[in-house]
Amino acid sequence: MENLVEKYFGAELSSLQRERFASLDGLYGEWNARINVVSRKDVDQLQLRHVLHSLAIARVCRLDAGARVLDVGSGGGFPGIPLAIMFPGAHFTLCDSIGKKVKVMEAVVAALGLTNATPLNARAENVPGRFDYVVSRAVAPVGELLRWTAEKVDAGQRGTLPNGMLCLKGGDLRAELAEAGAGARREAGRKFTVYDIGELFAEEFFATKKVIYTQLP
């Protein structure tokens, strides 16, 4: 099977990063047999459908050392764990409201020795602290994500884009983004940038998938 992380990011990976990415298939295969955090049909395509998909955010925005990132509804750790491997100088809070999913994240983080990722059993709106970026993957409509997290993000720039929210989404998003930009008074006129992942990665799986970015707060 082609190593997709190596294909797109090989030139910038350390040996430790390569080892960590290579460990993900086995770790998720083992844990998914006990606790279903990844679709059964996706386990054999973890690198394509979960790891590389998560790393589309890394193609859109490089994170500085010291950047604080909140992964909302992280599930089994996507996109947060692949991003934490890619950006070891940034810190990731991986929140999910379902305890068994947090248990899997804790086990994977410990096995990888990721000191820059902290799993947290909590709803996004209840997560303490301040952040530079919010990331998520198909958790909720963009408007809801903004309501939960916009006030947790500090102004500034701790990466190649100003601080903000980066969401992995699929399909036709025009109605969702129009609603998000016309919702609460403070969101009126909000601008979104849509990045086509199919232009970043050649695999057909990404043809309809996007990264949505908006600057916060």
C-alpha positions, 0 to 999 in steps of 0.5 A: 500500500502506498505511503500517502503521508510520505508521498505528500509530507516526506521531505519535512518529516523527522524519523520520529514523526515517520515512526509515529505516523507508521504506528497509527494503523496498528494502534487504531486497528487494535483499539477499534476492535474493542471500541468502535471509533472508526467506521469498520470499512475505514480501518483498512484505509485509515491513512487515506480517509483519516490521517491524510484527510486530517493533514489537509489542514496542515496544507492550508495552515502551518502552525507555529511553535506555541500555537494552542489548538482546540480539536472539537469533537475529536472522536478517536483523535482526528484531525488532532492526533495527526496534526499533533504529530505534524506540529510537535511545537503546537499544543492540542486539546482533543475534546469529545463528550463521549468517554469511550472515545476519549479513552481511545485517544488517551491510549493512542497519545500515550503509545505515541509519546505525544506530549503536545496532545491532551484528550479531554472528556468535555463538550466544546463549550465547556472546555477551559482556556484560550486558543489560537485555532479551532479545528474539527472534522464533520462534527456540526454545522459551521454556525454551531461550531462558531457559537461553541468556540468563537469566544475562546479564540484570541486575536493574533496569528500563530501560524501562516493564517490569522488565528481562526477556525479550520473545519474539514467538510464535504459536499455543497456547503453554500447554504451552511456557510450562508446561514453561518454568516448571517446568524448571530449578530456578531457573525453577520457578514462573516467571511469564509475561505473554502479550500478544495482538498482535491487540489491539495491531494490527488486521490479521488476520495478528496474530490468533494472534500473541503477545508473551511477557514474563517478568522477569529475572534 
